[in-house]
Amino acid sequence: MCYHIWQGRFKRRNRRHSCVTSGSSFHFRSPNMAPLKQRRPTVSRSKSKRGAAWKFTLDLTHPVEDGILDSASFETFLKERIKVNGKTGNLGNIVQVGRMKNKINVTSEKQFSKRYLKYLTKKYLKKNNLRDWLRVVASDKETYELRYFQISQDDEEESEADE
């Protein structure tokens, strides 16, 4: 039996045809076809020459200047919670978390998701009851920024007038 693609769907055929030979499910190669070339294994370069492949920055400027957020505690939170190969606390030399004033830099040699950083940041904000006032916004391709929710002045004036 063989499966053929027909109009985007798999269709099962029970009759014998050219791609099935003597009951096996291997594809039949015509003697007129060119022989298959054996692929050579690719030579991998050493990882130390490449350097860090993924670099992300979390900008905590506004909440740190206002005294709402502590960047040192957030840095330790990230170091404890980031998973490498499915295990927390397993950063090693693969992932580095560093703090420079009001910014936290995360560099990784393995593939690392920017979205995962956003998830951990939201988790930290929820843990410290800051999620109602701060949000995580991507300011560019490699940077997240913590901003305050914008509450319009018109809404506050209307609520005061109603009372």
Disulfide bonds with the S-S distance in Angstrom:
none
